[in-house]
Amino acid sequence: MIQKSLLFLLALISYLGEVRAEKVFDFNATCQKAYGEITSLRLRAGQQTLQEARRSNPDNLVVDYLESYIDFFILFFNEDPAEYSERKSHFSERIKLLATGPKNSPFYKYCQSVVTLHKATVAIKFGERWSAGWDFRRAFALIKDNRKAFPSFAPNDLIYGPLEVAAGTIPDGYKWLANLFGMKGSVKDGMAKMRHFLNGTDGWNRVFFNEAVFYYCYLMFYIENKPDEVLSFIQHRRLDVVNNHLFTYLAANLGINDKKTEYGKNVVLNRNMSPEYLSTPAWDFELGYARLRHLELTEAIHHFERFVNTFKGKFYVKDVYEKLSWCYYLQGNMQAANNARQQVIRKGGTDTDADKKALKDAKAGGWPNALLLKARLLNDGGYNKEALVILAGKTTDSFSLPVEKLEFAYRVARIYDDVGRDSDAVQTYLAAMKLGQNRTEYYAARAALQIAYIYERQGNKAMAITYFQQCLDMDDHEYKDSLDQRAKAGIARCKGQ
């Protein structure tokens, strides 16, 4: 009898243990704290908070979901192959683990979708485009199903919205990805979902604020072509660009790309320098560009050299070596310039349009006109008065080579555009289009795109669409994929799609 009672007691304990071991999705206060730390790139603090959450409840799958962000940020920003080899399997393991959770939770497929997106995005960084495509498709299918099963779960739009925008603007070079999505994209609908989420009142917008802002600002900048509104948003929402390094990167990167170089540079320099944040060569990348675009060549060399010596990945490596070669070229140090050019050929990859162009230029062997190069860099940095001083008194007849005549026309048009001389800009862009219509440089296609932007700003959507389409119709030129994506986004905006 005692033996039977003992067996019963052991069975009961085992059963209760199994009950206690049921997996849950509990996005509790501790997990929310960890998410805030991780999405501020305070990864060490985030990991420690997650350990606390795991001790509190070992069966809370939100902890595993959030750990995926740590791997994602490390691999996305630093692209270290050794780290990828070590961390790659974590994504698949977590997806399997998340699939053991309760299916009646809105987090069940949501978390699987997000981790699958992490896996796909990182895979692209390491050249695994085919597997990434399939993972993007799986992630989309998961979030699409989750929207049907839990239509009132607001975080769905945080993921579905950006995917919908992306699918609506995928350039022809990535059509294989669109076909895998099996998704009809819409810039208008996707952005509406993002805005609805950010302005939500159910509390999830506050929990996922860091991530939502990051997606929203990049989409507004590149897809909606509203750079001024992005910086206004950053200031109006009082984003902490000092203590949240994800926001630091966002503000600096978009500021420098929007020719607000002084702003972007100061954001990087004034960030919290505590060692608790993710260490990344991205800061030297941004500062190198900021210094180069004000012709601070010695400082630019310092940051670019630090970037190529510490960065383990392939994205933008050729581009940075090309910029290093320009620095040395403008300093008159041709030995160093040629050495840097050789590194363009030897190192890095060609996944980005900028890297493709750098390789093409390096193999061509020539050097840009020094005066035009200085004017270009100053204009790219937003230093238009200084650029105009350099170009003062020059005309297309001042240059002998056809490509230099083309670049001069395009550069003058960009300066007119930047200072609000729309009519002069359009006429000079048209001249650049005529000079570059049968060439492989990007100037003619970008000129068409810029004319379209001017007409769009003026409210003349029909003319804007005409020139967006002209940009799309130009083939065999530099930056084809990125320019096509912008043109497609422009047509979608003008048509209200």
N, C-alpha and C positions, 0 to 999 in steps of 0.2 A: 504494500500500500504506500509506504514511504517512497519507494522507488518510482511508482507511478506519479505521485505528487511532485517529485523532483523533476521528472520528465515534463510534466505539464508546466511547471514553473519555468523551465528552460525554454520550452516552446513559446510561452507567453512573452518572455523577455526578448526572444528572437523576433517575435511578431511586432512587439512594440518598437524594437530597434528598426525594423523595416519601415514602420509607420513614420518614425522620426526621420528616416533617411529620404523621405520623399522630397524631390527637388522642387524649388519654388523660384519665382521671379519677384524679388522684393527690392524695389528701388528705394530703399530707406534713406534716412538722413545721412548715415555714414557713407553709403554708396554715392549719394549726391555730392557729398564733400569730396570724395575721391575723384568723381567725374570732373568737378570744377578744377581740382589740382592738375589732373592729367591734361585737360583741354586748355590749361594755361602753360603747358609744357613743363610743369613742376613734376616730373615723372617719378622721382625718388619719393617725394612726399605722397604722391598718389598711390604708389605701390605699398607704402607703409600703411596708409589708410585702408587699402584693400585687404591687407593682412589682418587688420583689426576687424574688418567686416567678416572675413572668413572665419576667424576665431569665434565670432558671435553666432554665425550660422554657416557651417560648412556646406550646407546644401542650397545656398542662395546662388543661383546661376548668374545673377546680375554681376557678381564679382568676376566671373570668368569672361562675361561679355565686356566688361570695362578693361580687363587686362589686355584684350585685343587692341585697344587704343594705344597702349604703351608700345607694343610691338609695331603697330602701324606708324606711329610718329617717328620712332627711331629709324625705321627702314625708309620711310617716305622722305625724310629730310636728309639723311646721311648716306643712304644707298650703299652701305658697306656689304660686299658679297659674303664676308665671313659671318656677319650678323644675320644675313638672309639665310645662309645655310643652317644656322643655329635656330632661327626663329620661324622659318617658313612653315614647318609642320604644325606649329602652334595653332594656326588658323583652322586647319582641317580638324585637328583634335577638338578645338572649342566648338566648332560647328556640330560635330557628333555629340558632344556633351550637352549642348544647348537643345538638341533634338530629344533629349531624355526628360525635358521639363514638361510641365502641364500644358496640354494642347489647348486648354480653354482660356489661357492667358493671352492677352494681346501682345505680350512680349515674346511669345513662343517663336513666331515667324519673324517678328520685327528684329530681334537680336540676331537670328540666323542671317537675315538679309544684310544687316550692317557688317557683321564679321565677314561675310562673303564679299562684300564690297571692299573691305580692307584688303582681303586676300587678292582680289582682282587688281586693285589700284597699285598695290606693291608689285605684283607680277609684271605689270607693264614697265615699271622702273627697271626691272631686271631682264627685259627682253622677251618675256613669256606672253606674247600677245594673244596667241590662240587660246591658251588655257584661261587667260584673263577674260577673253570674250565670252567664253562659256560661263564663267563665274558671274560676269555682269548680267548675263541672261538669267541665271539662277536667282541672283539677288533681286532682279526686277520681278520675276515670277513670284517670289516669296512676299515681297511687299505689296504686289498687286492682289494676291490672295488675302493678305492681312487686311487690306482696305475693304474687301468684300465682307470678310468675317467680322471685322470690328470697325465699322464706318465712323464711329464717333471717337476713335483713338487718334488724337491729334498728331502724335509723332510720326504717323504714317506719311503725312505730307512733308515732313522734314527730309525724307528719303525719296518719296515718289516725285515730289516737285522738281528737284534738280535733275533726276533721271528723265523726266518728261521734257525739260528744257534741252538737255543734252541730246536727246533723240531727235529733237526738232532742228538741230543745227549741225549734225555730224557731217563733216566734209566728205567729198567723194572718196578720198584716200582711206577713209575708215568706214566705208559703207558695209563692209563685212560685219562690223560691230552692230550697225543698225539692223541688219538682216537677222542677226542673232537675237537682238532684243525682241523682234517681232512687235514693235511698238510704234505707234504713230505719235510723234512728239508734238508739243505745242509750247512755244515760248510764253505766250499769253497765259495759258492755263497753268503751266508749271510755276511761273512767277507769282500768279495769283495765290497758288497754294502756299508758297513760301511766305508771302505777306500775311496770309490768313493765319499761318502758324505763329509767326513772330508777334502778331497782335492778339493772339489767343488769350482767353481768360480762364482756362481750366488749370493753369499752373505748369503744364508741361513746357510751355514756351520759356518759362524761367529756368526750369531744370536743364533744358537743352539749348540755352541761349547762346553759349559760346560757339557751338557747332553750327547752329542755324545762322548766326551772323556771318561766320566764315563763308559758308556756301552762298548766302544771299549777296554779300558784297562782291564776290567774284563774278557771280552771274549778272548782277546789275552793271558792273564795270565792263565786262567783255561781251555779254550777250545783249543787254539792253542799251549799251553804249551811253551810260550815264555816269561818267567818272566824277563830275562835280557833285552829284547827288550822293555818291559813295562817301566822299570825304565829309560832306555835310552830315551824313548819317553817323559816321564815326564820331564826329564832334557832338552832334545832338544827343546821341545815346551815351555820350561820355564813356566810350570804351577805354578801358585801362590799358593803354599801350605801353605802360611802364612795367607793370607787374604781371601782365598776362602776355606771355611771349607769342602766343598764337595771334593775338591782336597786334603785337609789335610787328610781326612778320607781315600780316595783312596790310597794315597801314603803310609800312615802309615799302613793301613790294609794289603796291598799287600807286602809292605816291610817286615813286621813282618812275614807274611806267607811264604815269600821267604828266610827266615833265615837271612835277613839283619836287625837284631834287633836294632842295634845302630842307623841306619838310621831312622827306623820307630819310635823309641822312641823319637829321637830328633825332628822329624817332629811334633809329638803331643805336645812336650814341648815348641816348638818355635812358635806355632800357635798364631794368634791374639787373645788375651784374652778378647776382648771387650764384654760386656754383650748384645750387639745387635745381637750376633749370637745365633742360636738354642742351648739351654742348653740340653746336652744329656749325659747319663752315658756311652756312647760308648767310650769316652776318657779313663775312668777308666778301662774299659774292655781291651783296647789295651795296656795301660800301665801296667796293671796287668800281662798280658802275657809277655810283654817285660822284666819286672823285674824277673818274675819266670824263664825265660829261661836263665838268667845269675845267677840263684840261689840267687838273692837278695830277700830273703824270707820275711823279715819284710816289705819291700816296696811293694812286691807283695800282701801280706795280706792286707795292707792298701788300695790298689786300688780295690782289689776284694771285700773287705767288703763294700767299698763305692758303688761299682756297685750293689751288691745284695740288699743294703739298699735303693737305689734310683730307680732302674729299676723296672718297673711295669709289664713287659711282661713275657713271658715264654721261648723264644728262648735263648738257651745257659745258662740258669740258673743252670740246673743240672751240666753242664760241669764246670761252674765256681765254684760251691760248691765242686766238685771233686778236682779242682786245689787248692782250699783253704785247703781241707783235706790233700793234698800232702804237702803243705807248713808247716802245723803244724806237720805232720808226720816226715818230714825231720828235723824239729826243736826239735823233741823228745817230743812234747806236745800231747800225745795220747788222752787226754780228749777232747781237742779242735778238734783234727783230727776226732774223732768219732762223735762229735757233728755236724761237717760240713758234715760228711757222712750221718747222719740222714736227713739233709736238702736236700741232693741229692734225697733221696727217697720221701720226702714230697713235695718239691717245684719244680716249672717249668714244662715243657712239654717234649714230646719225638718226636717232629717233625723233629729234626735234628739228623744226625748220631752220632754226638758228645754227645748229650744228651742221646741217646739210650745206648751208650757204658758206659757213666757215671753211669746210673741206673743199668746196668748189673753188673758193677764192684762193686757198692755199695751193691747190693743184694748178691753177691758172698762172700763178707765178708773179703777176704784176703787183704794183703797190698803188694805193689810191692817191689821187691828187691831194697833197697835204693841206692846201687851202680849203678845198671842199670837205675834207675829212674833219677839219677843225670846226667848220660851220655846221656840219651834220651833228657832231657831238654836242656842241653848244645848244643847237636847236632841240635835240633829243632831251637835253637837260632842262629846257625851258628858259635858257639864257639867250633870248632872242635879240636883245639889243646888242650884245656882244657878237652874236652871229652876223647881224646886219653890218657891223663895223668891218668884219672880215670880208664880207661880200661887196662892200661899197665900191661903186664904180665898175663893177664887173657885169658883163653880158655873156650870152652864149658864145659870142665871137671871141671872148677872152680865152676860150678853151679849144684845143685842137682835136681831141679825141671825141668821137660820137657819144661814148658812154659818159664823158665828162660834161658835155653839153646837156645830155639828158638829166644827169644828176643835179646840175646847176638849176635847171628849170624846175625840177621837182622840189629841190630844197628851198628855193625862193617861194614857191607856192605854199609849202608847209609853214614858212614863217608868216606869210600873209594870212594864212588860215588861223594860225595861233594868235595873231594880234587883232583878229576880227575884220580884216579887209576881205570880205567874202567874194565880192565881184572880181577883185584882182586875183584872188586865190583860184577861183574857177577858171579864169582865162589862162592862168599859168599852168594849172593842172592839165588843161586841155592840150597845151603845148607839150607838156611832158608825155601825155598819152600818145600824141602824134610821133614824137621822137622815139618812144619806146615800144611802139605797137608790134614790131617784129623782132624784139630782143627778149632775152631770158632774164634780165634783171627784173626786180619786183616793182620798179618805179611806176610803170604804166598802170598795173593792176591796183596798186595802192592809191595812185592818183584818182582812178575811177571810184574807188571806195570813199576817198575823202570828199569828192564832189557829191557823192550820194549822201554823206553825212551832212554836208552843208544844206542841201535841199531838204533833207529830213528835218533839220533844225528850223528851217524857214516854213515848214508845213506843206511843202510841195512834194507830196508823197509819190505822185506819178513819176516825176523826174527822178526822185530818189531811187525808185525801183528800177528805172531805166539804167542808171549807172551802177547800182548794185549788180544788176544782171550782166552789165559789160565787164565788171570785175570777175564774175563767175565764168564768163565766156572765154576769158584769156587763159590759155594753156601754156604749159612748159615754162613756168617762171618760178622764181624763188618765193618761198613762203606760201606756196599754193594752198596747202591745207588750212593754215591759219587764216589767210585772207578769205578763202571760200567760206569758212565758218562764220566770219564776221558779216560777209555779204548775205549769206542765207538768213542769219539772225536779223539783219536789216530789212530784208524783204518780208519776213514774218511779222516784224513790228509794224511795217507800213501797211500790211494787209490785215492787221489786227488778229493774227493767228497765234 
